[in-house]
Amino acid sequence: MGKETGVTGSATYPYGSTSRMRADVLCALGVLKVATASQLQRIARPGARDNKSARNALLDLSKHGLVVSDGNTQGPPGTFGRARTSAAAAVSAAGPGGHPKSQKLWRLTPAGLDAAVQLLPADHHRGGTARGAGRHGAPHSMAVNETILAFLQPAAAHAHDDVDGVMPRGLGSITAWSTEVVLPVTGSVSAPSKGSPRPDAVLRAAEAAPALPLLCVEVDTGTEPPARIAEKLESYRRFFRRTVAAPAGPFGSTRQVPYWSTLYGTADLEGHPPVALVFTGMGPRGLAGRTAAVEDLTRAHWSGRPSHHRYWDADDFHWTEYDDAIPVLATTLAELQQHGPHGPVWRRYGHRPDRETLAAALANPDGAQTLERHDTELRLHRDAAEERQRQEQEAERLRREEEEEREATRQAATVAEAARREACARCDRPRHDDRFGQDTAADDAPPPDGVHCTACRRELQPCRGPFGRLARRLGGY
C-alpha cells in the first residue's frame, strides 16, 4: 500500500520499518480494530518466518502515537495467530512446555484511525478504536480475526495443501471486510435504533460466484445460548425487510426497494443476503448439539414458503419461495481454515446434511429459479408438440393435395377416354349418335355405325336418292 522507503535505525523510525509495511499494518488494524502482530504479519506478509517486520512497524507507529498496546491474549487462546504461521514461527510463539505464549494486542489510536481511513476505500465503514478491547485478552475478537484470515487464506501457498492436494482459495481482500458495522432496523447508519444487528464481520465480495454484495458473519464461541443467535437472526430479518422509496423514474413513478441494497448494492440471489455462522471453541458433541439447536430455533428465518402453480394443460408444479428467507450457512473455524471458503465446508440450514461449496450452499434447487426452469421446459415441450402438430397437419395437407391431384388426373383421363370413345374416327368430332332420329336434318344420313359422325356418314355414303337408299339397304350400309 505504499513504497518501501523506511530507513533502518533512522531517528524517525528507529525500528527500521518500511513505509509500505506501516501502511499495511494501519490498513489491517483499520479493519480488525484489535489484533496481534502475528495476525497482522499473516495479512501483510503471508508466509514470513516470523512476525518481526509487523512488530517493528507497530513499534514505529506506536512511537508516532498511531497505535497502542493495552492488553495481551490469554493462555490457550494464544493459539490464535498460530494456525497459519510457519513451523519456525510456531516454535518461537511457544513458551515453556510447548504452550502458546501470550501475545500483545494492538489497536489504533484516534490519530491512527484517521490515518487508516485514508488508506481504506472511500465507502469503507470507519468504526472505532476498540479502546479497552484487549484488557481481558479479547478472545472473541481473536476468533473473529482468525475467521477473516480463514476467508482470506493469505498463507495458503506457504502453509499446507488441502486434502485433495489443491491450495485452498481465499475470498476477498482485507479491505473488503468491515467490523463494528451496525445494520439499522430503523434510523440511520450513524444513528441506528435499538435492537439493530451488529455483525461480527461483514464481507463485500463482488468477485464471488455468485456475487456477494453483503455477507454477514457471526462467530460463535459457545459463550451465548442458542436462543441469543435466534434473536440475532430476527434482527437481521427486520433489517433485510426494511424498504425505502427508490428514486423516481423517468415518468415520475416510484417503487420500494430493500434498504440494505442502497447501502451495499443488489445481489443476483433469491431472498435476503446470507448470514454465515462460524462455530469454534467446542468439542464435536457440543458442536453438533449447538448446531442442531440453532437450526431448530431459527427455522422460521431460513425456511421458504411452499407454493405451487396450476397449469391448464399440465400437472401442478410445486416449489419453494425464498423471497423472505435468510440463507443461513454454518461451518466451523477449523474446517474453514483447512479448506477455505470455497471448499465443501458449508452446511446450509434446510439443505441436505452434506457439506457443500459456497456456490452450492447459496443456490436454491427448489426455489423460484426451479419454477422458471420448469416453465422453460414446459414451453419448449409445448413448442415441440405444436411443431409436431404443425408438421403432421402439413403432411396431411400435402397428402390431400396429392390425392386430389391424382383424382383430378383420373377424372380427366376418364373424360378424355369417354371423349375418345364418342369421337368420330374420321374427323375426331363428337358423333352425337344419341341425336339420330330426333334431328330431321340427319334423316338422309346413314344410321349410326358407332364409328363416324352424321356428316362423315353422309359424305361416305356412295349413292343418293331413292335408288341410293335401296342400294345401301341391299349393300348393308
PEURCOR-V232352 format. One record per residue. N is the residue number from 1. PSI is psi in radians with two decimals (NA if undefined). OMEGA is omega in radians with two decimals (* if undefined). BURIAL is 1 if it has 24 or more other C-alpha atoms within 12 Angstrom, else 0. Layout:
N:PSI:OMEGA:BURIAL / N:PSI:OMEGA:BURIAL
This chain:
1:0.11:3.12:0 / 2:3.07:-3.12:0 / 3:2.45:3.13:0 / 4:1.59:-3.09:0 / 5:0.11:-3.11:0 / 6:2.57:3.13:1 / 7:2.14:-3.09:0 / 8:2.24:3.05:0 / 9:0.32:3.13:0 / 10:2.85:3.13:0 / 11:-0.58:-3.11:0 / 12:-0.75:-3.14:0 / 13:1.45:-3.02:1 / 14:-0.35:-3.11:0 / 15:0.04:3.00:1 / 16:0.38:3.11:1 / 17:2.73:3.12:1 / 18:2.76:3.13:1 / 19:-0.60:3.13:1 / 20:-0.75:3.14:1 / 21:-0.70:3.12:1 / 22:-0.71:3.12:1 / 23:-0.73:3.14:1 / 24:-0.68:3.11:1 / 25:-0.76:3.09:1 / 26:-0.76:-3.13:1 / 27:-0.81:-3.13:1 / 28:-0.72:3.10:1 / 29:-0.52:3.07:1 / 30:-0.44:3.10:1 / 31:-0.91:-3.03:1 / 32:-0.47:-3.13:1 / 33:-0.76:3.07:1 / 34:2.35:-3.05:1 / 35:2.86:3.04:1 / 36:2.86:3.10:1 / 37:-0.60:3.13:1 / 38:-0.74:3.12:1 / 39:-0.74:3.12:1 / 40:-0.64:3.11:1 / 41:-0.74:-3.11:1 / 42:-0.48:3.09:1 / 43:-0.83:-3.04:1 / 44:-0.70:-3.09:1 / 45:1.27:-3.11:1 / 46:2.52:3.10:1 / 47:-0.03:3.13:1 / 48:2.67:-3.09:1 / 49:-0.47:3.12:1 / 50:-3.11:-3.10:1 / 51:0.44:-3.05:1 / 52:-0.77:-3.09:1 / 53:-0.62:3.09:1 / 54:-0.72:3.12:1 / 55:-0.70:3.11:1 / 56:-0.71:3.11:1 / 57:-0.73:3.13:1 / 58:-0.71:3.14:1 / 59:-0.70:3.09:1 / 60:-0.70:3.10:1 / 61:-0.61:3.11:1 / 62:-0.64:3.12:1 / 63:-0.52:-3.14:0 / 64:0.18:3.05:0 / 65:0.45:-3.11:0 / 66:-0.45:3.09:1 / 67:2.82:3.13:1 / 68:2.61:3.06:1 / 69:2.10:-3.14:1 / 70:0.62:3.09:1 / 71:3.05:3.13:1 / 72:2.70:3.00:1 / 73:2.85:-3.04:1 / 74:2.32:2.93:1 / 75:-2.22:-3.12:0 / 76:-0.62:3.06:0 / 77:-0.19:3.06:1 / 78:-0.20:3.04:1 / 79:-0.39:3.01:1 / 80:2.19:-3.09:1 / 81:-0.16:3.13:1 / 82:-0.20:-2.99:1 / 83:-0.53:-3.06:1 / 84:0.23:3.10:1 / 85:2.92:3.11:1 / 86:2.99:-3.12:1 / 87:-0.69:-3.13:0 / 88:-0.69:3.13:0 / 89:-0.63:3.13:1 / 90:-0.69:3.12:1 / 91:-0.74:-3.12:0 / 92:-0.45:-3.13:1 / 93:-0.17:-3.08:1 / 94:2.50:3.11:0 / 95:-2.79:3.13:0 / 96:2.40:3.13:0 / 97:0.04:3.12:0 / 98:0.02:3.14:0 / 99:2.54:-3.12:0 / 100:2.44:3.08:1 / 101:2.67:3.03:1 / 102:2.49:-3.11:1 / 103:2.62:3.11:1 / 104:2.51:3.05:1 / 105:2.30:-3.10:1 / 106:2.54:3.07:1 / 107:2.96:3.13:1 / 108:2.62:2.92:1 / 109:2.96:3.07:1 / 110:-0.71:3.10:0 / 111:-0.65:3.11:0 / 112:-0.63:3.09:1 / 113:-0.73:3.09:1 / 114:-0.71:3.14:0 / 115:-0.66:-3.14:1 / 116:-0.66:3.14:1 / 117:-0.58:3.12:1 / 118:-0.40:-3.11:0 / 119:-0.31:-3.10:1 / 120:2.82:3.09:1 / 121:2.68:-3.05:0 / 122:-0.56:-3.10:0 / 123:0.20:-3.11:0 / 124:2.48:3.12:1 / 125:2.28:-3.05:1 / 126:-0.90:-3.10:1 / 127:-2.87:-3.11:1 / 128:-2.86:-3.09:1 / 129:0.01:3.13:1 / 130:0.71:-3.13:1 / 131:2.27:3.13:1 / 132:-0.03:-3.09:0 / 133:-0.45:-3.07:1 / 134:0.10:-3.06:1 / 135:-0.50:-3.12:0 / 136:0.43:3.08:0 / 137:-0.20:3.10:1 / 138:0.92:-3.10:1 / 139:-0.66:-3.13:1 / 140:-0.71:3.10:1 / 141:-0.66:3.10:1 / 142:-0.67:3.10:1 / 143:-0.67:3.09:1 / 144:-0.75:3.11:1 / 145:-0.76:-3.14:1 / 146:-0.58:3.09:1 / 147:-0.78:3.10:1 / 148:-0.74:3.11:1 / 149:-0.64:3.12:1 / 150:-0.61:3.04:1 / 151:-0.76:-3.08:1 / 152:-0.60:-3.06:1 / 153:0.91:-3.03:1 / 154:-0.50:-3.07:1 / 155:0.40:-3.08:1 / 156:-0.68:-3.10:1 / 157:-0.21:-3.09:0 / 158:-0.20:-3.01:0 / 159:-1.10:-3.06:1 / 160:2.87:3.01:1 / 161:2.78:3.00:0 / 162:3.02:-3.07:0 / 163:-0.43:3.14:0 / 164:0.17:3.13:0 / 165:0.22:-3.13:0 / 166:2.37:3.12:0 / 167:2.26:3.09:1 / 168:2.41:-3.11:1 / 169:2.30:-3.14:1 / 170:3.05:-3.13:1 / 171:2.14:3.08:1 / 172:-3.08:3.09:1 / 173:2.99:-3.10:1 / 174:-0.56:3.14:1 / 175:-0.21:3.08:1 / 176:-0.13:-3.12:1 / 177:2.66:3.05:1 / 178:2.55:3.03:1 / 179:2.93:-3.12:1 / 180:0.56:3.11:1 / 181:2.44:3.06:1 / 182:2.33:3.11:1 / 183:1.74:-2.98:1 / 184:2.09:3.02:1 / 185:-0.75:2.95:1 / 186:2.97:-3.08:1 / 187:-2.70:-3.09:0 / 188:3.06:3.12:0 / 189:-0.68:-3.13:1 / 190:-0.39:3.13:0 / 191:1.23:-3.10:0 / 192:2.75:3.11:0 / 193:2.85:3.10:0 / 194:2.44:-3.12:0 / 195:0.03:3.09:0 / 196:2.42:-3.10:1 / 197:2.58:3.10:1 / 198:1.59:-3.12:1 / 199:2.64:3.03:1 / 200:-0.60:3.11:1 / 201:2.68:3.13:1 / 202:2.31:3.13:1 / 203:2.37:3.02:1 / 204:1.89:-3.05:1 / 205:1.51:3.13:1 / 206:-0.36:-3.10:0 / 207:-0.11:3.13:0 / 208:2.85:3.10:1 / 209:1.81:0.04:0 / 210:2.86:-3.11:1 / 211:2.50:-3.13:1 / 212:1.56:3.07:1 / 213:-0.37:-3.13:1 / 214:2.00:3.00:1 / 215:2.02:3.13:1 / 216:2.33:-3.08:1 / 217:2.25:3.05:1 / 218:2.14:3.13:1 / 219:2.06:-3.08:1 / 220:1.99:3.12:1 / 221:0.16:3.10:1 / 222:0.21:-3.10:1 / 223:-0.20:3.14:0 / 224:2.61:3.09:0 / 225:2.67:3.12:0 / 226:-0.53:3.14:1 / 227:-0.51:3.12:0 / 228:-0.66:3.09:0 / 229:-0.69:3.09:1 / 230:-0.67:3.09:1 / 231:-0.68:3.10:0 / 232:-0.73:3.12:1 / 233:-0.65:3.10:1 / 234:-0.71:3.10:1 / 235:-0.61:3.05:1 / 236:-0.80:-3.10:1 / 237:-0.64:3.09:1 / 238:-0.70:3.09:1 / 239:-0.77:-3.12:1 / 240:-0.53:-3.14:1 / 241:-0.27:-3.11:1 / 242:2.30:3.13:1 / 243:2.73:3.07:0 / 244:2.83:3.12:0 / 245:2.28:3.10:0 / 246:2.76:3.08:0 / 247:2.52:-3.11:0 / 248:2.48:3.13:0 / 249:-3.04:-3.11:0 / 250:-0.41:-3.14:0 / 251:0.30:3.09:0 / 252:0.11:-3.13:0 / 253:2.56:3.12:0 / 254:2.75:3.08:0 / 255:2.81:3.14:0 / 256:2.37:3.11:0 / 257:2.71:3.09:0 / 258:2.36:-3.11:1 / 259:-0.65:-3.09:1 / 260:-0.56:-3.12:1 / 261:-0.43:3.08:1 / 262:-0.33:3.12:0 / 263:-0.62:-2.99:1 / 264:-0.17:-3.12:1 / 265:2.88:-3.08:0 / 266:2.82:-3.14:0 / 267:2.58:3.10:1 / 268:0.88:-3.13:0 / 269:2.52:3.10:1 / 270:2.29:3.12:1 / 271:-2.86:-3.10:1 / 272:2.92:3.05:1 / 273:2.66:-3.10:1 / 274:2.74:3.03:1 / 275:2.19:-3.13:1 / 276:2.21:3.07:1 / 277:2.09:-3.14:1 / 278:1.99:-3.09:1 / 279:2.46:3.10:1 / 280:2.86:3.09:1 / 281:0.31:-3.13:1 / 282:2.69:3.06:0 / 283:3.00:-3.09:0 / 284:-0.75:-3.11:0 / 285:-0.81:3.12:0 / 286:-0.65:3.13:0 / 287:-0.75:-3.14:1 / 288:-0.78:3.14:0 / 289:-0.70:-3.12:0 / 290:-0.74:3.13:1 / 291:-0.76:3.13:1 / 292:-0.69:3.13:0 / 293:-0.75:3.13:0 / 294:-0.71:3.13:1 / 295:-0.77:-3.12:1 / 296:-0.73:-3.10:0 / 297:-0.41:-3.08:1 / 298:0.23:-3.07:1 / 299:-0.69:-3.11:1 / 300:-0.35:-3.09:1 / 301:-0.56:-3.09:1 / 302:-0.18:-3.13:1 / 303:2.54:3.02:1 / 304:3.07:3.13:1 / 305:2.14:3.08:0 / 306:2.42:-3.14:0 / 307:2.87:3.10:0 / 308:2.80:-3.13:0 / 309:2.33:3.13:0 / 310:2.36:3.09:0 / 311:2.51:3.14:0 / 312:-0.39:-3.07:0 / 313:0.27:-3.12:0 / 314:2.93:3.11:0 / 315:2.73:3.09:0 / 316:2.52:3.12:0 / 317:2.30:-3.12:1 / 318:2.39:3.08:0 / 319:-3.14:-3.10:1 / 320:2.31:3.10:1 / 321:2.18:-3.13:1 / 322:0.37:-3.06:1 / 323:-0.39:3.13:1 / 324:0.40:-3.11:1 / 325:2.60:3.07:1 / 326:2.07:3.03:1 / 327:1.96:-3.14:1 / 328:2.02:-3.11:1 / 329:2.24:-3.10:1 / 330:2.46:3.06:1 / 331:-3.14:3.06:1 / 332:2.72:3.13:1 / 333:-0.66:-3.13:1 / 334:-0.77:3.13:1 / 335:-0.70:-3.14:1 / 336:-0.69:3.12:1 / 337:-0.64:-3.06:1 / 338:-0.75:-3.00:1 / 339:-0.23:-3.11:1 / 340:2.92:-3.06:1 / 341:-0.37:-3.14:1 / 342:-0.13:-3.12:1 / 343:3.03:3.13:1 / 344:1.26:-3.08:1 / 345:-0.12:-2.98:1 / 346:2.38:2.97:1 / 347:1.94:3.14:1 / 348:2.25:3.11:1 / 349:2.25:-3.10:1 / 350:-0.30:3.06:1 / 351:-3.07:3.07:1 / 352:2.72:-3.08:0 / 353:-0.22:-3.13:0 / 354:2.67:3.05:0 / 355:2.48:-3.07:1 / 356:2.83:2.98:1 / 357:2.94:-3.11:1 / 358:-0.78:-3.12:1 / 359:-0.73:3.14:1 / 360:-0.65:-3.13:1 / 361:-0.55:-3.13:1 / 362:-0.25:-3.11:1 / 363:2.73:3.08:1 / 364:1.55:-3.06:1 / 365:-0.32:3.11:1 / 366:0.38:-3.07:1 / 367:-2.81:-3.07:1 / 368:-0.55:3.11:1 / 369:-0.50:3.06:0 / 370:-0.72:3.08:1 / 371:-0.72:3.12:1 / 372:-0.75:3.10:0 / 373:-0.70:3.12:0 / 374:-0.75:3.10:1 / 375:-0.71:3.12:0 / 376:-0.82:3.13:0 / 377:-0.72:3.13:0 / 378:-0.69:3.11:0 / 379:-0.73:3.09:0 / 380:-0.68:3.11:0 / 381:-0.75:3.11:0 / 382:-0.77:3.12:0 / 383:-0.71:3.13:0 / 384:-0.72:3.11:0 / 385:-0.73:3.10:0 / 386:-0.65:3.11:0 / 387:-0.73:3.08:0 / 388:-0.74:3.11:0 / 389:-0.71:3.13:0 / 390:-0.74:3.13:0 / 391:-0.69:3.10:0 / 392:-0.74:3.12:0 / 393:-0.69:3.11:0 / 394:-0.71:3.10:0 / 395:-0.70:3.10:0 / 396:-0.69:3.11:0 / 397:-0.78:3.12:0 / 398:-0.67:3.11:0 / 399:-0.75:3.13:0 / 400:-0.73:3.13:0 / 401:-0.73:3.11:0 / 402:-0.71:3.12:0 / 403:-0.74:3.12:0 / 404:-0.66:3.12:0 / 405:-0.73:3.09:0 / 406:-0.70:3.12:0 / 407:-0.72:3.11:0 / 408:-0.69:3.11:0 / 409:-0.74:3.13:0 / 410:-0.78:3.13:0 / 411:-0.71:3.10:0 / 412:-0.68:3.12:0 / 413:-0.66:3.11:0 / 414:-0.78:3.12:0 / 415:-0.76:3.14:0 / 416:-0.71:3.12:0 / 417:-0.72:3.10:0 / 418:-0.71:3.12:0 / 419:-0.65:3.12:0 / 420:-0.72:-3.11:0 / 421:-0.51:-3.13:0 / 422:0.08:-3.12:1 / 423:2.66:3.08:1 / 424:2.37:-3.11:1 / 425:-0.28:-3.09:0 / 426:-0.73:-3.06:0 / 427:-0.05:3.14:0 / 428:0.15:3.07:0 / 429:2.72:3.12:0 / 430:2.46:-3.10:1 / 431:-0.60:-3.11:1 / 432:0.83:3.12:1 / 433:-0.41:-3.10:1 / 434:-0.24:3.14:0 / 435:-0.15:-3.10:0 / 436:2.28:-3.09:0 / 437:-0.25:3.12:0 / 438:-0.45:-3.13:0 / 439:1.92:-3.09:0 / 440:-0.38:-3.14:0 / 441:-0.26:-3.12:0 / 442:0.20:-3.11:0 / 443:-0.54:-3.12:0 / 444:0.00:3.13:0 / 445:2.70:3.07:1 / 446:2.70:3.11:1 / 447:2.80:-3.12:1 / 448:2.39:3.10:1 / 449:0.07:-3.14:1 / 450:0.17:-3.09:0 / 451:-0.74:-3.04:1 / 452:2.73:3.07:1 / 453:3.06:-3.09:1 / 454:-0.81:-3.10:1 / 455:-0.75:-3.12:1 / 456:-0.63:3.11:1 / 457:-0.65:3.13:1 / 458:-0.72:-3.11:1 / 459:-0.53:-3.10:0 / 460:-0.21:-3.14:0 / 461:2.30:-3.04:1 / 462:-0.49:-3.05:0 / 463:2.67:3.12:0 / 464:2.96:3.12:0 / 465:-3.09:-3.07:0 / 466:-0.68:3.14:0 / 467:-0.54:3.10:0 / 468:-0.72:3.12:0 / 469:-0.67:3.11:0 / 470:-0.70:-3.13:0 / 471:-0.65:-3.14:0 / 472:-0.68:3.11:0 / 473:-0.66:-3.13:0 / 474:-0.58:-3.11:0 / 475:-0.13:3.11:0 / 476:0.43:3.06:0 / 477:NA:*:0
